[in-house]
């Protein structure tokens, strides 16, 4: 059978998997986002595209990610993952869209045009060799590496004199399973300084609970504490220190519940005598946020301080990448207090990740808690020559530079706070957030409203920006961000 005949046969098979949703005409940060019952045809074509992309890259591994992210369980996203573990190269996005949007009758022609120069072989078989079990247990390697590195780092910190208790809202997502393995590892550690994790919202078998009144996005948008399901009937000894992740564990938000009746102390790390509190019905309780902006500022503060004691053969650059959703108070803190570079880019992690690569230390966290820290090759080579207990090397070792990993971000935050000997009070006091409110404005045709590249100003219709400017001039607000849907 010739290659063209194979393409004809494949086109015939695809006729049984229709794609009719017009939203497929765009490929965003989440890939193609649709209700789960409409993803069948998308999955088939995306599998074909993964093979084509692999052939395009000399048969390197290309992955497919399916995720509900921070959304309800029925709202799924599906996207390609390039060999380096990051997002699909932006230049390939139009290729993906063109294949998804072409008709059943055009599939074989499309394949012939885009695959005519490929040479490769795909073999489907099972591995029967004794090493096969070692190839698949990557989760164990991941947990052991980061848990052991964090434990060693904490033991060597003289500034940390007691164990750290952290409550985590897992949003009933996949992250709870991995965090349970971290919890078990840390529980086995002996000594006065360890991280003790208390996990909540871990009922992953009940799909309808995913991200429902819980998770990083819920806490960020509503400023409410997550609802604990089932209601927690046990007293929570350390109620002030919380982290929350989203359903696929790539967003991280820290928060502190605001209780009506609470101890006078506002930071339990400094007060072990806090009375027991119940959080039944916690959804109604307001919180104070330590969001992605504050995580960026925390890491930037740490790096600025550490680099003062590190000698290098050249000036090392620190850059923080933000979007228009960032609170301007954090931008002012970074530029005026820490004197680090701040770059504003359009929303979408792919834009932040790309901009962060321009610095020796590229820090990026969207306000929603999605992000990481990138390091230049110079820094990575430089760190290899540092003592294993050096704080800079520890920071690098604890960083997962993939697009977003809320679990290792937790370890990074906790290590940074411990090294600085900071409580939540210290972290909160870096700056005061400017008042803000996030709203979605529904318009008939969103394409009629054009904005600048960094999404901070409206360019068309110009009358809209004029009116926005007039409104801003009447208040003390520095920035107005509009989202038109």
Secondary structure by P-SEA (a helix, b strand, c coil): ccaaaaaaaaaaaaccccccccccccccccccccccccaaaaaaaaaaaaaaaaaaacccccccccccccccccbbbbbbbccccccccccaaaaaaaaaaccccaaaaaaaaccccccbbbbbbbbcccccccccaaaaaaaaaaaaaaaaaaaacccccbbbbbbbbccccaaaaaaaaaaaaaaaccccbbbbbbbccccccccccccccccaaaaaaccccccccccccccccccccbbbbcccccbbbbbbbbccccccccccccccccccccccccccbbbbbbcaaaaaaaaaaaaaaaaaacccccbbbbbbbbcccccaaaaaaaacccbbbbbbbcccaaaaaaaaccccbbbbbcccccccccccaaaaaaaaacccccaaaaaaaacccccccaaaaaaaaaaaaaaacccaaaaaaccccccbbbbbbbccccccccccccccccccaaaaaaaaaaaaaaccccbbbbbcc
